[in-house]
């Protein structure tokens, strides 16, 4: 049975595992940056809004 909750050390390098962990850790800068970016893309008052036309 496959591991459905994450990544495996058999198929990924330590750097890939560390990056995955940082992206899924609420205390990490990468996690917060991803959430901020998503919020900006969904906010019509932000220049990064997905529907924004220049």
C-alpha distance matrix in Angstrom:
0.0 3.8 6.7 8.8 11.9 13.4 13.3 12.5 15.4 14.2 14.8 17.5 20.9 22.3 24.5 21.7 19.9 23.3 24.1 21.0 21.8 25.4 24.7 22.8 25.3 28.3 30.6 30.2 32.7 30.0 28.6 32.1 33.2 30.4 31.4 35.1 34.6 32.8 35.6 38.2 36.9 36.9 40.4 43.3 45.7 43.9 44.6 40.9 40.5 38.5 41.3 44.1 46.6 48.9
3.8 0.0 3.8 6.0 9.1 10.0 9.8 9.4 12.7 11.8 11.8 14.3 17.8 19.1 21.1 18.2 16.5 20.0 20.5 17.4 18.5 22.0 21.2 19.6 22.3 25.3 27.6 26.9 29.3 26.5 25.2 28.8 29.7 26.9 28.1 31.7 31.1 29.5 32.4 34.9 33.6 33.9 37.3 40.2 42.5 40.5 41.2 37.5 37.3 35.2 38.2 40.8 43.3 45.5
6.7 3.8 0.0 3.8 5.8 6.7 7.1 7.4 10.9 11.2 11.3 12.9 16.1 16.9 18.8 15.9 13.8 17.0 17.7 14.4 15.1 18.7 18.1 16.2 18.7 21.8 24.0 23.4 25.9 23.4 22.0 25.6 26.7 24.1 25.2 28.9 28.6 27.1 29.9 32.5 31.5 31.8 35.1 38.2 40.2 38.2 39.0 35.4 35.3 33.6 36.7 39.1 41.8 43.9
8.8 6.0 3.8 0.0 3.8 6.0 7.9 9.7 13.5 14.1 13.5 14.5 17.8 18.4 19.7 16.5 14.5 17.4 17.4 13.8 14.6 17.9 16.6 14.5 17.3 20.0 22.7 22.3 24.6 22.0 20.1 23.6 24.7 21.9 22.6 26.3 26.0 24.2 26.9 29.6 28.5 28.5 31.9 34.9 37.1 35.3 36.3 32.6 32.3 30.6 33.6 36.1 38.9 41.1
11.9 9.1 5.8 3.8 0.0 3.8 7.1 9.5 12.9 14.5 14.1 14.2 16.9 16.9 17.9 15.0 12.6 14.9 15.1 11.4 11.5 14.8 13.7 11.2 13.8 16.5 19.0 18.9 21.4 19.1 17.1 20.5 22.0 19.5 20.1 23.8 23.9 22.3 24.8 27.6 26.9 27.0 30.1 33.4 35.3 33.4 34.6 31.0 30.9 29.6 32.8 35.1 38.0 40.1
13.4 10.0 6.7 6.0 3.8 0.0 3.7 6.9 10.0 12.1 11.4 10.8 13.3 13.3 14.2 11.3 8.9 11.4 11.6 8.1 8.7 12.1 11.4 9.7 12.4 15.6 17.7 16.9 19.3 16.7 15.4 19.0 20.2 17.8 19.1 22.6 22.5 21.4 24.2 26.7 26.0 26.6 29.7 33.0 34.7 32.5 33.3 29.7 30.0 28.7 32.1 34.2 36.9 38.7
13.3 9.8 7.1 7.9 7.1 3.7 0.0 3.8 6.8 8.7 7.7 7.2 10.0 10.6 11.8 8.9 6.9 10.3 10.8 7.9 9.4 12.8 12.5 11.8 14.4 17.9 19.6 18.1 20.2 17.5 16.9 20.7 21.3 19.2 21.0 24.3 23.8 23.1 26.2 28.3 27.6 28.6 31.7 34.8 36.5 34.0 34.5 30.8 31.4 29.9 33.4 35.3 37.8 39.4
12.5 9.4 7.4 9.7 9.5 6.9 3.8 0.0 3.8 5.2 5.6 6.1 8.9 9.8 12.1 9.9 7.9 11.5 12.9 10.7 11.7 15.3 15.6 15.0 17.1 20.8 22.1 20.7 22.9 20.4 20.1 23.9 24.5 22.6 24.6 27.8 27.3 26.8 29.8 31.9 31.2 32.3 35.4 38.5 40.2 37.6 37.9 34.3 35.0 33.5 37.0 38.8 41.2 42.7
15.4 12.7 10.9 13.5 12.9 10.0 6.8 3.8 0.0 3.8 5.5 5.2 6.6 7.2 10.3 9.2 7.3 10.6 12.8 11.7 12.4 15.6 16.7 16.6 18.2 22.0 22.7 21.0 23.1 20.9 21.2 24.9 25.4 23.9 26.2 29.2 28.8 28.7 31.7 33.6 33.1 34.5 37.4 40.6 41.9 39.2 39.3 35.7 36.8 35.5 39.1 40.6 42.9 44.2
14.2 11.8 11.2 14.1 14.5 12.1 8.7 5.2 3.8 0.0 3.8 6.0 8.1 10.0 12.9 11.5 10.5 14.0 15.7 14.6 15.8 19.0 19.7 19.7 21.6 25.4 26.2 24.5 26.5 24.0 24.3 28.1 28.3 26.6 29.0 31.9 31.2 31.0 34.2 36.0 35.1 36.6 39.7 42.6 44.3 41.5 41.5 37.8 38.7 37.1 40.6 42.3 44.4 45.7
14.8 11.8 11.3 13.5 14.1 11.4 7.7 5.6 5.5 3.8 0.0 3.8 7.1 9.9 11.9 9.7 9.7 13.4 14.2 13.0 15.1 18.0 18.2 18.6 21.0 24.6 25.7 23.7 25.2 22.3 22.7 26.5 26.4 24.4 27.0 29.8 28.8 28.5 31.9 33.4 32.4 33.9 37.1 39.9 41.6 38.8 38.6 34.9 35.9 34.1 37.5 39.2 41.2 42.5
17.5 14.3 12.9 14.5 14.2 10.8 7.2 6.1 5.2 6.0 3.8 0.0 3.8 6.6 8.1 5.9 6.5 10.0 10.7 10.2 12.3 14.8 15.3 16.2 18.3 22.0 22.8 20.5 21.8 19.0 19.8 23.5 23.3 21.6 24.4 27.1 26.1 26.2 29.5 30.9 30.1 31.9 34.9 37.8 39.2 36.3 36.0 32.4 33.6 32.1 35.6 37.1 39.1 40.2
20.9 17.8 16.1 17.8 16.9 13.3 10.0 8.9 6.6 8.1 7.1 3.8 0.0 3.8 5.4 5.2 6.3 8.7 10.0 10.7 12.4 14.4 15.6 16.9 18.5 22.1 22.3 19.7 20.9 18.4 19.9 23.4 23.0 21.9 24.9 27.3 26.4 27.0 30.3 31.4 30.9 33.0 35.7 38.6 39.8 36.6 36.2 32.8 34.4 33.2 36.8 37.9 39.8 40.6
22.3 19.1 16.9 18.4 16.9 13.3 10.6 9.8 7.2 10.0 9.9 6.6 3.8 0.0 3.8 5.4 5.0 6.1 8.6 9.8 10.4 12.2 14.2 15.5 16.3 20.0 19.7 17.2 18.7 16.8 18.3 21.7 21.7 21.1 23.9 26.1 25.8 26.6 29.6 30.8 30.8 32.8 35.3 38.4 39.2 36.1 36.0 32.6 34.4 33.6 37.3 38.2 40.3 41.0
24.5 21.1 18.8 19.7 17.9 14.2 11.8 12.1 10.3 12.9 11.9 8.1 5.4 3.8 0.0 3.8 5.4 5.1 6.1 8.6 9.8 10.5 12.3 14.4 15.3 18.7 18.3 15.3 16.2 14.1 16.1 19.3 18.8 18.4 21.5 23.4 22.8 24.0 27.0 27.9 28.0 30.2 32.6 35.6 36.3 33.0 32.7 29.4 31.4 30.7 34.4 35.1 37.1 37.6
21.7 18.2 15.9 16.5 15.0 11.3 8.9 9.9 9.2 11.5 9.7 5.9 5.2 5.4 3.8 0.0 3.8 5.4 5.1 6.2 8.6 9.9 10.6 12.5 14.3 17.8 18.2 15.3 16.2 13.5 14.9 18.4 17.9 16.8 19.8 22.1 21.2 21.9 25.1 26.2 25.9 28.0 30.6 33.6 34.6 31.5 31.2 27.8 29.4 28.4 32.0 33.1 35.2 36.0
19.9 16.5 13.8 14.5 12.6 8.9 6.9 7.9 7.3 10.5 9.7 6.5 6.3 5.0 5.4 3.8 0.0 3.8 5.5 5.1 6.2 8.7 10.0 10.8 12.3 16.0 16.5 14.2 16.0 13.6 14.4 18.0 18.3 17.2 19.7 22.4 22.1 22.5 25.4 27.0 26.9 28.6 31.2 34.4 35.5 32.5 32.7 29.3 30.7 29.8 33.5 34.7 37.1 38.1
23.3 20.0 17.0 17.4 14.9 11.4 10.3 11.5 10.6 14.0 13.4 10.0 8.7 6.1 5.1 5.4 3.8 0.0 3.8 5.4 5.1 6.2 8.7 10.0 10.5 14.0 13.7 11.2 12.9 11.1 12.4 15.7 16.1 15.7 18.3 20.5 20.6 21.5 24.2 25.6 26.0 27.8 30.1 33.4 34.0 31.0 31.2 28.0 29.7 29.3 33.1 33.9 36.4 37.1
24.1 20.5 17.7 17.4 15.1 11.6 10.8 12.9 12.8 15.7 14.2 10.7 10.0 8.6 6.1 5.1 5.5 3.8 0.0 3.8 5.4 5.1 6.2 8.8 10.0 13.1 13.4 10.3 11.2 8.5 10.1 13.4 13.2 12.5 15.5 17.6 17.3 18.2 21.1 22.3 22.5 24.5 26.8 30.0 30.7 27.6 27.7 24.4 26.1 25.6 29.4 30.2 32.6 33.3
21.0 17.4 14.4 13.8 11.4 8.1 7.9 10.7 11.7 14.6 13.0 10.2 10.7 9.8 8.6 6.2 5.1 5.4 3.8 0.0 3.8 5.5 5.2 6.4 8.8 12.1 13.3 11.0 12.5 9.7 9.8 13.5 13.9 12.3 14.7 17.5 17.3 17.4 20.3 22.1 22.0 23.5 26.2 29.4 30.5 27.7 28.1 24.7 25.8 25.1 28.8 30.1 32.7 33.8
21.8 18.5 15.1 14.6 11.5 8.7 9.4 11.7 12.4 15.8 15.1 12.3 12.4 10.4 9.8 8.6 6.2 5.1 5.4 3.8 0.0 3.8 5.5 5.3 6.1 9.9 10.6 8.9 11.4 9.6 9.2 12.9 14.1 13.2 15.0 17.8 18.3 18.6 21.0 23.0 23.5 24.7 27.0 30.5 31.3 28.7 29.5 26.2 27.4 27.1 30.8 31.9 34.8 35.8
25.4 22.0 18.7 17.9 14.8 12.1 12.8 15.3 15.6 19.0 18.0 14.8 14.4 12.2 10.5 9.9 8.7 6.2 5.1 5.5 3.8 0.0 3.8 5.4 5.2 8.2 8.3 5.7 7.7 6.0 6.4 9.7 10.8 10.6 12.6 14.9 15.7 16.5 18.7 20.4 21.2 22.8 24.7 28.2 28.7 25.9 26.6 23.6 25.1 25.1 28.9 29.7 32.5 33.3
24.7 21.2 18.1 16.6 13.7 11.4 12.5 15.6 16.7 19.7 18.2 15.3 15.6 14.2 12.3 10.6 10.0 8.7 6.2 5.2 5.5 3.8 0.0 3.8 5.8 8.0 9.6 7.2 8.3 5.4 4.6 8.4 9.1 7.7 9.8 12.6 12.8 13.2 15.7 17.6 18.0 19.4 21.7 25.1 25.9 23.2 24.0 20.7 21.9 21.7 25.5 26.5 29.4 30.5
22.8 19.6 16.2 14.5 11.2 9.7 11.8 15.0 16.6 19.7 18.6 16.2 16.9 15.5 14.4 12.5 10.8 10.0 8.8 6.4 5.3 5.4 3.8 0.0 3.8 6.4 8.9 8.1 10.3 8.4 6.0 9.5 11.4 9.8 10.6 13.9 14.8 14.4 16.5 19.0 19.5 20.2 22.6 26.1 27.1 24.8 26.0 22.8 23.5 23.3 26.9 28.3 31.4 32.8
25.3 22.3 18.7 17.3 13.8 12.4 14.4 17.1 18.2 21.6 21.0 18.3 18.5 16.3 15.3 14.3 12.3 10.5 10.0 8.8 6.1 5.2 5.8 3.8 0.0 3.8 5.4 5.5 8.7 8.3 6.1 8.8 11.4 11.1 11.4 14.2 15.9 16.0 17.4 19.9 21.1 21.8 23.6 27.3 27.8 25.5 27.0 24.1 25.0 25.4 29.0 30.0 33.2 34.3
28.3 25.3 21.8 20.0 16.5 15.6 17.9 20.8 22.0 25.4 24.6 22.0 22.1 20.0 18.7 17.8 16.0 14.0 13.1 12.1 9.9 8.2 8.0 6.4 3.8 0.0 3.8 5.6 8.2 8.8 5.8 6.8 10.3 10.4 9.6 12.1 14.5 14.6 15.2 17.9 19.5 19.9 21.3 25.1 25.3 23.3 25.1 22.6 23.4 24.2 27.6 28.5 31.9 33.0
30.6 27.6 24.0 22.7 19.0 17.7 19.6 22.1 22.7 26.2 25.7 22.8 22.3 19.7 18.3 18.2 16.5 13.7 13.4 13.3 10.6 8.3 9.6 8.9 5.4 3.8 0.0 3.8 6.8 8.8 7.3 7.7 10.9 12.2 11.9 13.5 16.1 17.0 17.4 19.6 21.7 22.4 23.4 27.1 26.9 24.7 26.4 24.1 25.3 26.5 29.9 30.4 33.6 34.4
30.2 26.9 23.4 22.3 18.9 16.9 18.1 20.7 21.0 24.5 23.7 20.5 19.7 17.2 15.3 15.3 14.2 11.2 10.3 11.0 8.9 5.7 7.2 8.1 5.5 5.6 3.8 0.0 3.8 5.4 5.3 6.5 8.7 10.1 11.0 12.5 14.4 15.8 16.9 18.5 20.4 21.7 22.8 26.4 26.3 23.6 24.8 22.3 24.0 24.9 28.5 28.9 31.9 32.4
32.7 29.3 25.9 24.6 21.4 19.3 20.2 22.9 23.1 26.5 25.2 21.8 20.9 18.7 16.2 16.2 16.0 12.9 11.2 12.5 11.4 7.7 8.3 10.3 8.7 8.2 6.8 3.8 0.0 3.8 5.5 5.1 6.0 8.5 9.9 10.3 12.0 14.2 15.2 16.2 18.2 20.0 20.8 24.2 23.8 20.9 21.8 19.5 21.5 22.7 26.3 26.2 29.1 29.4
30.0 26.5 23.4 22.0 19.1 16.7 17.5 20.4 20.9 24.0 22.3 19.0 18.4 16.8 14.1 13.5 13.6 11.1 8.5 9.7 9.6 6.0 5.4 8.4 8.3 8.8 8.8 5.4 3.8 0.0 3.8 5.5 5.1 6.1 8.7 9.8 10.5 12.3 14.2 15.3 16.5 18.5 20.0 23.3 23.4 20.4 21.0 18.1 20.1 20.6 24.4 24.6 27.4 27.9
28.6 25.2 22.0 20.1 17.1 15.4 16.9 20.1 21.2 24.3 22.7 19.8 19.9 18.3 16.1 14.9 14.4 12.4 10.1 9.8 9.2 6.4 4.6 6.0 6.1 5.8 7.3 5.3 5.5 3.8 0.0 3.8 5.5 5.2 6.4 8.7 10.0 10.8 12.4 14.4 15.6 16.9 18.6 22.1 22.5 19.9 21.1 18.2 19.5 20.0 23.7 24.3 27.4 28.4
32.1 28.8 25.6 23.6 20.5 19.0 20.7 23.9 24.9 28.1 26.5 23.5 23.4 21.7 19.3 18.4 18.0 15.7 13.4 13.5 12.9 9.7 8.4 9.5 8.8 6.8 7.7 6.5 5.1 5.5 3.8 0.0 3.8 5.4 5.1 6.1 8.5 9.9 10.5 12.2 14.2 15.4 16.4 20.0 19.8 17.3 18.8 16.4 17.8 19.0 22.5 22.8 26.0 26.7
33.2 29.7 26.7 24.7 22.0 20.2 21.3 24.5 25.4 28.3 26.4 23.3 23.0 21.7 18.8 17.9 18.3 16.1 13.2 13.9 14.1 10.8 9.1 11.4 11.4 10.3 10.9 8.7 6.0 5.1 5.5 3.8 0.0 3.8 5.5 5.1 6.1 8.6 9.8 10.4 12.3 14.3 15.3 18.6 18.4 15.4 16.2 13.7 15.6 16.8 20.3 20.3 23.2 23.7
30.4 26.9 24.1 21.9 19.5 17.8 19.2 22.6 23.9 26.6 24.4 21.6 21.9 21.1 18.4 16.8 17.2 15.7 12.5 12.3 13.2 10.6 7.7 9.8 11.1 10.4 12.2 10.1 8.5 6.1 5.2 5.4 3.8 0.0 3.8 5.5 5.2 6.2 8.6 9.9 10.7 12.5 14.4 17.7 18.3 15.5 16.3 13.2 14.5 14.9 18.6 19.2 22.3 23.3
31.4 28.1 25.2 22.6 20.1 19.1 21.0 24.6 26.2 29.0 27.0 24.4 24.9 23.9 21.5 19.8 19.7 18.3 15.5 14.7 15.0 12.6 9.8 10.6 11.4 9.6 11.9 11.0 9.9 8.7 6.4 5.1 5.5 3.8 0.0 3.8 5.4 5.1 6.1 8.6 9.9 10.7 12.3 15.9 16.6 14.3 16.0 13.3 13.8 14.7 18.1 18.9 22.3 23.6
35.1 31.7 28.9 26.3 23.8 22.6 24.3 27.8 29.2 31.9 29.8 27.1 27.3 26.1 23.4 22.1 22.4 20.5 17.6 17.5 17.8 14.9 12.6 13.9 14.2 12.1 13.5 12.5 10.3 9.8 8.7 6.1 5.1 5.5 3.8 0.0 3.8 5.4 5.1 6.1 8.6 10.0 10.5 14.0 13.9 11.3 13.0 10.8 11.9 13.7 16.9 17.0 20.3 21.2
34.6 31.1 28.6 26.0 23.9 22.5 23.8 27.3 28.8 31.2 28.8 26.1 26.4 25.8 22.8 21.2 22.1 20.6 17.3 17.3 18.3 15.7 12.8 14.8 15.9 14.5 16.1 14.4 12.0 10.5 10.0 8.5 6.1 5.2 5.4 3.8 0.0 3.8 5.4 5.1 6.2 8.7 10.0 13.0 13.5 10.5 11.2 8.2 9.6 10.8 14.3 14.4 17.6 18.5
32.8 29.5 27.1 24.2 22.3 21.4 23.1 26.8 28.7 31.0 28.5 26.2 27.0 26.6 24.0 21.9 22.5 21.5 18.2 17.4 18.6 16.5 13.2 14.4 16.0 14.6 17.0 15.8 14.2 12.3 10.8 9.9 8.6 6.2 5.1 5.4 3.8 0.0 3.8 5.4 5.2 6.3 8.8 12.0 13.4 11.1 12.5 9.4 9.2 9.7 13.1 14.2 17.6 19.3
35.6 32.4 29.9 26.9 24.8 24.2 26.2 29.8 31.7 34.2 31.9 29.5 30.3 29.6 27.0 25.1 25.4 24.2 21.1 20.3 21.0 18.7 15.7 16.5 17.4 15.2 17.4 16.9 15.2 14.2 12.4 10.5 9.8 8.6 6.1 5.1 5.4 3.8 0.0 3.8 5.5 5.2 6.2 9.9 10.8 9.1 11.5 9.3 8.8 10.4 13.2 13.9 17.6 19.2
38.2 34.9 32.5 29.6 27.6 26.7 28.3 31.9 33.6 36.0 33.4 30.9 31.4 30.8 27.9 26.2 27.0 25.6 22.3 22.1 23.0 20.4 17.6 19.0 19.9 17.9 19.6 18.5 16.2 15.3 14.4 12.2 10.4 9.9 8.6 6.1 5.1 5.4 3.8 0.0 3.8 5.4 5.2 8.1 8.4 5.9 7.8 5.8 6.0 8.5 11.3 11.1 14.6 15.8
36.9 33.6 31.5 28.5 26.9 26.0 27.6 31.2 33.1 35.1 32.4 30.1 30.9 30.8 28.0 25.9 26.9 26.0 22.5 22.0 23.5 21.2 18.0 19.5 21.1 19.5 21.7 20.4 18.2 16.5 15.6 14.2 12.3 10.7 9.9 8.6 6.2 5.2 5.5 3.8 0.0 3.8 5.7 7.7 9.5 7.3 8.2 5.2 4.1 5.1 8.3 9.1 12.6 14.4
36.9 33.9 31.8 28.5 27.0 26.6 28.6 32.3 34.5 36.6 33.9 31.9 33.0 32.8 30.2 28.0 28.6 27.8 24.5 23.5 24.7 22.8 19.4 20.2 21.8 19.9 22.4 21.7 20.0 18.5 16.9 15.4 14.3 12.5 10.7 10.0 8.7 6.3 5.2 5.4 3.8 0.0 3.8 6.4 9.0 8.3 10.3 8.3 5.7 6.6 8.6 10.2 14.0 16.3
40.4 37.3 35.1 31.9 30.1 29.7 31.7 35.4 37.4 39.7 37.1 34.9 35.7 35.3 32.6 30.6 31.2 30.1 26.8 26.2 27.0 24.7 21.7 22.6 23.6 21.3 23.4 22.8 20.8 20.0 18.6 16.4 15.3 14.4 12.3 10.5 10.0 8.8 6.2 5.2 5.7 3.8 0.0 3.8 5.4 5.5 8.6 8.0 5.6 8.3 9.4 9.8 13.5 15.4
43.3 40.2 38.2 34.9 33.4 33.0 34.8 38.5 40.6 42.6 39.9 37.8 38.6 38.4 35.6 33.6 34.4 33.4 30.0 29.4 30.5 28.2 25.1 26.1 27.3 25.1 27.1 26.4 24.2 23.3 22.1 20.0 18.6 17.7 15.9 14.0 13.0 12.0 9.9 8.1 7.7 6.4 3.8 0.0 3.8 5.5 7.8 8.4 5.4 8.1 7.6 7.4 10.9 13.0
45.7 42.5 40.2 37.1 35.3 34.7 36.5 40.2 41.9 44.3 41.6 39.2 39.8 39.2 36.3 34.6 35.5 34.0 30.7 30.5 31.3 28.7 25.9 27.1 27.8 25.3 26.9 26.3 23.8 23.4 22.5 19.8 18.4 18.3 16.6 13.9 13.5 13.4 10.8 8.4 9.5 9.0 5.4 3.8 0.0 3.8 6.8 8.7 7.3 10.8 10.6 9.2 12.2 13.2
43.9 40.5 38.2 35.3 33.4 32.5 34.0 37.6 39.2 41.5 38.8 36.3 36.6 36.1 33.0 31.5 32.5 31.0 27.6 27.7 28.7 25.9 23.2 24.8 25.5 23.3 24.7 23.6 20.9 20.4 19.9 17.3 15.4 15.5 14.3 11.3 10.5 11.1 9.1 5.9 7.3 8.3 5.5 5.5 3.8 0.0 3.8 5.4 5.4 9.2 10.2 8.4 11.5 12.1
44.6 41.2 39.0 36.3 34.6 33.3 34.5 37.9 39.3 41.5 38.6 36.0 36.2 36.0 32.7 31.2 32.7 31.2 27.7 28.1 29.5 26.6 24.0 26.0 27.0 25.1 26.4 24.8 21.8 21.0 21.1 18.8 16.2 16.3 16.0 13.0 11.2 12.5 11.5 7.8 8.2 10.3 8.6 7.8 6.8 3.8 0.0 3.8 5.5 8.7 9.5 6.8 9.0 8.9
40.9 37.5 35.4 32.6 31.0 29.7 30.8 34.3 35.7 37.8 34.9 32.4 32.8 32.6 29.4 27.8 29.3 28.0 24.4 24.7 26.2 23.6 20.7 22.8 24.1 22.6 24.1 22.3 19.5 18.1 18.2 16.4 13.7 13.2 13.3 10.8 8.2 9.4 9.3 5.8 5.2 8.3 8.0 8.4 8.7 5.4 3.8 0.0 3.8 6.2 8.5 7.0 9.7 10.4
40.5 37.3 35.3 32.3 30.9 30.0 31.4 35.0 36.8 38.7 35.9 33.6 34.4 34.4 31.4 29.4 30.7 29.7 26.1 25.8 27.4 25.1 21.9 23.5 25.0 23.4 25.3 24.0 21.5 20.1 19.5 17.8 15.6 14.5 13.8 11.9 9.6 9.2 8.8 6.0 4.1 5.7 5.6 5.4 7.3 5.4 5.5 3.8 0.0 3.8 5.5 5.2 8.8 10.7
38.5 35.2 33.6 30.6 29.6 28.7 29.9 33.5 35.5 37.1 34.1 32.1 33.2 33.6 30.7 28.4 29.8 29.3 25.6 25.1 27.1 25.1 21.7 23.3 25.4 24.2 26.5 24.9 22.7 20.6 20.0 19.0 16.8 14.9 14.7 13.7 10.8 9.7 10.4 8.5 5.1 6.6 8.3 8.1 10.8 9.2 8.7 6.2 3.8 0.0 3.8 5.6 8.7 11.3
41.3 38.2 36.7 33.6 32.8 32.1 33.4 37.0 39.1 40.6 37.5 35.6 36.8 37.3 34.4 32.0 33.5 33.1 29.4 28.8 30.8 28.9 25.5 26.9 29.0 27.6 29.9 28.5 26.3 24.4 23.7 22.5 20.3 18.6 18.1 16.9 14.3 13.1 13.2 11.3 8.3 8.6 9.4 7.6 10.6 10.2 9.5 8.5 5.5 3.8 0.0 3.8 6.5 9.9
44.1 40.8 39.1 36.1 35.1 34.2 35.3 38.8 40.6 42.3 39.2 37.1 37.9 38.2 35.1 33.1 34.7 33.9 30.2 30.1 31.9 29.7 26.5 28.3 30.0 28.5 30.4 28.9 26.2 24.6 24.3 22.8 20.3 19.2 18.9 17.0 14.4 14.2 13.9 11.1 9.1 10.2 9.8 7.4 9.2 8.4 6.8 7.0 5.2 5.6 3.8 0.0 3.8 6.6
46.6 43.3 41.8 38.9 38.0 36.9 37.8 41.2 42.9 44.4 41.2 39.1 39.8 40.3 37.1 35.2 37.1 36.4 32.6 32.7 34.8 32.5 29.4 31.4 33.2 31.9 33.6 31.9 29.1 27.4 27.4 26.0 23.2 22.3 22.3 20.3 17.6 17.6 17.6 14.6 12.6 14.0 13.5 10.9 12.2 11.5 9.0 9.7 8.8 8.7 6.5 3.8 0.0 3.8
48.9 45.5 43.9 41.1 40.1 38.7 39.4 42.7 44.2 45.7 42.5 40.2 40.6 41.0 37.6 36.0 38.1 37.1 33.3 33.8 35.8 33.3 30.5 32.8 34.3 33.0 34.4 32.4 29.4 27.9 28.4 26.7 23.7 23.3 23.6 21.2 18.5 19.3 19.2 15.8 14.4 16.3 15.4 13.0 13.2 12.1 8.9 10.4 10.7 11.3 9.9 6.6 3.8 0.0
